[in-house]
Amino acid sequence: MARVTVQDAVEKIGNRFDLVLVAARRARQMQAGNKNPLVSEENDKTTVIALREIEKGLINKHILDITDHQAQQEKETSHLQSVTPIVETRR
């Protein structure tokens, strides 16, 4: 099962080296609890789930870049909102 998934996923990404980077990045997101799987887990590890998501075209480098950028912006906005009252009281 995993070998077929890898071959199909390589075709979606372009080469096996980029596949490793994208799959590892996606697996880390799921392990950290930041993102939920987009396919059924079926008692698989996060690396296999990431490969299945890539195979189905649900995840690629561009999508990961966008979601990471959005998450970073939300984090920065939250931080600025928490700091703003402190700065305003010192004026």
Sequence and secondary structure as in RCSB ss.txt:
>XXXX:A:sequence
MARVTVQDAVEKIGNRFDLVLVAARRARQMQAGNKNPLVSEENDKTTVIALREIEKGLINKHILDITDHQAQQEK
ETSHLQSVTPIVETRR
>XXXX:A:secstr
 HHHHHHHHHHHHSSHHHHHHHHHHHHHHHHHTSS  SS  TT  HHHHHHHHHHTTS  HHHHHHHHHHHHHHH
HHHHHHHHHHHHHHT 
